[in-house]
Amino acid sequence: MAWNAFQYCSRLRILGSFMILLVAAIIGVTYYAVIITTYGPQLSRGGSDAIVAFFIILVFHILLVMLIWCYFMVVLSDPGSVPQNWRPIIDEEAAEAQTMPISGSLPSISNTFPQPLVGGMAQIPGLRYCTKCENMKPPRSHHCRVCQRCILKMDHHCVWVVNCVGARNYKFFLLFLLYTFLATTLDTFVLLPCFINFFKGFQNRSDSPSGLATTFLAFILNVAFALSLLGFLIMHASLVSSNTTTIEVYEKKKTSRWRYDMGRKKNFEQVFGKQKLYWLFPLYGEEDMETLPVLSGLDFPVRPDVEG
């Protein structure tokens, strides 16, 4: 019997609490270095130093709030599961029912999905059967061996957020990457003078050894995360522009025209929605919830010039 490397994937769930604590620890170290040790004390000095410190502290807290908000939205949001005994809609009357407005929050969409219709399923591109879940799989869905269920428009399972990234939390994940990158880049630049002074060997340092060590550690962590997140942001920006998931990259290489690529604008709207007011927040507007069935993760428009 061949060795299956994926048989241990379910054990990754044990890392869940540890990864959340690790994220909290990194935020705590950075907060202590930037606010408590470096720029907080400058507020009482007055003058230009206090103005600069106030601006840095303000921007830091704005990015921190958005980072934490997006992070927990990814952690706590259901990426989307295939409804039990799901079957695709194949006749015209049912197709009209499928385009009815989506009410309520995203996780409740499966409760309002129409009853299964079986005929003609073989003609629907991307339709498969999951032997693990013993259920039909909608196009673009994949079985996660960690979560042990099929995820709608699955991108990947992320150990940092202790959750799958799928149709219903992909936007939250992208915003988490964006705000974390902005925050770590800011931290890198504001801690750079302290990092340089760390190696100058001043004989009369006013900072405590623990403060210097924390600042040094925070700078190294933020540089590392900023550089790695830049690569992830570029990669996911490319995926969003072509309406592709990380899993679908290999499948896309086998075809000259990707059937889900509807143009950059529509591809972007399928992830972030049409309402610009909500683009930078881990939320969807009511109008988007009602007019974009793609947010359910069950129905995706395809190019008319590409066969399934």
N, C-alpha and C positions, 0 to 999 in steps of 0.2 A: 504493500500500500504506500503510495507516494506521500511524502511529507507535505502537509498543507500549512503554509506560513500564516494563513488567515485564521487558523483555529484559535489563536491567542488574541485576536482583535478585541473580543468582548472584554478582556481584562483591562483594556485601556480606560474603561469606565471608572476603575479604581483611582485613576489619576485625577478624577473630576474635582474633588474638594481641594486637592493639593494645588492644582493649576489656578483655581480661583484665589487661594491664599497667596500663591506666588505673584499673581497680578497685583493683589492688594499690597504685598510687601514692596514691590517695585515702585508703585505709586507712593507709598509711604516714605521710602528712601528719597525719592525725588522731591517730594513735598518738603521734607526736612531740610534738604540741601538748598533748594531754591528759595523757599519762603522763610523758614525758621532761622537758618544759618546765614544766608547771603543777603536777600533783599528786604526781608521784614525789618531788620534793625535799621536799614537806611531810611525808612519812613520818618524816624524821629530826628534825623539830622537836618532836615529842611533843605532848601535850595534846589538846585537842578537834580541832585542825587535822589531826593525824595520824589520828584516828579517822574523820573525814569523808573524808579522802583515801583511807584504806584501803577504806572502803565503796565509794567511787566507782571506785577501781581494780578492785575485785572484780567489781562489776556490769559495768563496761566490758569486762573480759576474758571474762566469761560470755557477754555478747551478741556479742562479737567471735568467739568460738569457734563459736557457733551460726550466726552470719552466714556465716562462711567455710565451715562444714560444709554448710549448705544451698546456698550458691552453687555449690560444686563438685559437689554432687549434681545440681543442675539442668544444669550444664555437661556432666557426664560421663554422665548417664543418658539412655538411649534413650527419646524421647517415645512411641515405638510406631509401627511400620511395618506396613503391610498385608502379610500373608503372600503369597508368590508363588502365583499361580493360586487365590487365595482365592475361595470361593463360600459363600453363606449356607446354613445348615442349615434345612431346610424340613420334614422328616418327624419323627415323634414319637421314633423310636429315636435319630436323630441329635441331637435336641433334648436327650434325656437325656444323651447323651455330652458335649454342650457344657457341661452344668452339673456335670460331674465336677470334683473339687477341683483347684485350680491348684497345681502343685508347682514348687519352685525359685523363682528370682528372676523378676521381671516380664519382662525382656527375653527369657527363654526360652520364654514362653508360646506364641509362634508355632510353635515346634517341635512342640508337643503338640496343636495345633489339628486337628480332624477333617478328613478328606479332603473335597474340594468336592462339593456336591450341587447340581444345576443346576435341577431342575424347579420351577416356580411362583415364580421369582425376581421376576417383575414385580409380584407382590402384596406384596412386602416394602417398607414405607415407608422412604424415605431411601436406597434402594439406587441406586447410579449406576456409571458406567463411566468410568475415567480414561484418556483417550487418550494422555497422556504416559507413564504407567507401563504402559499396555496391560493393565490389571487391573481387576477389580471393586473398588468402593470401599464399605466398610461404612458404615452410617449414621453421621453426625457426623464422618466423616473428610474431609480436604481435601488437595489437592496443594499442597506448599510449593515455590515457585519458587526459593527460596534453597537448600534442602536437596535439591531435585530428586527428591522422592519424596512419596508420600501419607502423611500423619500421622494416626494414630488420635485422634479427638476433639480435633482441632487447635484451639488457642486463638489463638496468634499465633507469629510468629518474632521472637525477642527478640535484638537485637544485643548487649545487655549480657551475656547468658549464652552467646552464640555458639551458640545451639541453638533448636530449636522447643520450644514449650511444648505438651504434649499429654497424653493420658490417663495416661501412666505417670510423668510428672514434674511435673504441675500442682500437686500438694500441695507438692513441694519448692520450686517457684517462689513459691507463696503464703507459705510460711514464710520464704523469703529476703526477700520484701517486708516481712513483719512484723518480723523481727529487725533488718533494716536501718533500718526506721522507728524502732524503739525505740532503736537505737544512735545514730542521728543526732539524735534528740530529746534523749537524755541528753547527747550531746556539745554540743548547742546551749546547754543550760542550764548546764552546768559551765564552758563557755568564755565565757558571757555577761559575767561580771565582768571577765575579761581583755580582752574586746572593748570594754567601756565604758572601762576604764583606758587603752586604746590611744589614745583621743581626748582624754584629760584633759591630755595634755602635761606629764607629770611631768618635772621637770628631772633628778632623780636616779633614773633607772630602773636596777634591778638586772639586768633581762633584756637579753640581747643583741639587736641589731637583727634578726638572722636569726630568733631565737626569737619576737620580736614579729610579724614578717611571717608566719611559719608559723602562729602562733595566729590571726592575722587571716584568713588564707586558709582555715584549717580551719573557722573559725566560719561564714564565708560559704558554703562548700561544704555544711556540715551543715545550715544553715538551708534552703538551696535544695532539698537532697535530702529533708529531713523534710517540707517543704510539698508537694512533688510526689508523694512516696510516700503521703502521707495521702490524696490524691485517688485514686491507684491502688488503695489498700486498700479505700476505700469502694466503688469501682466493682466490684472483684472480689468483695467481700463480697455485693454485690447479685447478681452473676452466680452465685455458689455457691448462694445461697438459692433461686434460681429454676432451678438446674441448666442454666445457659446458658453457652456460650462467647462470647468476644468476636466471633467470626465469625458466630455464630448470632443475635446481637442483632437484625439486620435481618430475618432469617427469622421470628423470634419476633413481631415487630411485625405481621406479616401474619395472625396467628391470635389468636383470643380466649383460647384455652387451649393452653399449651405442652405437647406430648405427653410430654416428658421430666421435667416438673415433678411429682415424687412427694411433695411436702411438704418443708418446710425441714429436718426432721430427717434424712429419708432422702437428700435432696439433699446435705447436709453429709457424711453417711456415705459417699456414693459418691466423695467426694474424699479425706476424711481417715480413712476406715475406722470400724469400730465400737468398736475397742479404745481407750479414752480414754488409756491409758498412752502410746500412740504419737502422739497428736494433735500434740504440740509438737516432735516429732522427725522428721527426713526419713527415716522408716522405716515399714514396714508389718509388723504382726504376722502370725504364721503363720495364725492363725484367720481374719483378714481375707483373706489370700491364698487360703485354701481356700473361703471362703463368699461372697466377693464377686466374681463373674465380671465385673462392670463394670470392675474394675481392669485387665482385659486390654485394654479399649478396643474390644472386638469385639461385645459384647452389652450392651444397655441396656434396662432395663424401661421400658415406656411406660404411660401412663394408659389405662385401659380405656374411658374415656368420650370419648376423642379419636381420631378416625379418622386413618389415615396420609395 
